[in-house]
Amino acid sequence: MTTGVLLLAAGRSVRFGSDKRLARFGTRGTLLEASVDAATASGLPLQVALRADDAVLAAALAAREVTAIHCETSMAGMGHTLSEAASALPGSWSGVLVALGDMPLIRPATFVELAGRLRRDTIVVPVCAGRRGHPVGFGADFFTALRGLSGDHGARELVTSHRRSVVTVAVDDAGTLLDVDHPGDCDPARLAPGR
């Protein structure tokens, strides 16, 4: 089974106050670079969903041999972005781990573990310290449903409506819970559970 990572990085960073994808994340480069590094270190194929006008970011990804998907409808919300990006995934993928571009501390081994637990007919969700996190994996049986998403809720309703297909995987990786919402979170030492 070929599982890849789809990194969603087409948001508008409203709460952050500026384009957080370009914010420095400690010594790891930009926030987007740190998130891409974590995913690529897993060895899994990676595609990154960007806004339609993100030519500079797309070129930077291309220089790293990472494919960018330009999402024309990203302004309408995460559901639209995920729908458009899922429609552009390679036909060779039989599973996808949907990751968020503002979660740079996920361990590469966690991506690998989740990919290994994913099947065509399952949804895989990491659980750390009793809390569900990201990335969330979808087998190919759910690709049509992903392509039909809309709004700003991502795939949350899809996971809820297919509870019997959900496989939870206990992980010891707080990075699955930690996202960057505010400029102060760009200090990796301050981005901690329970903040």
Disulfide bonds with the S-S distance in Angstrom:
none
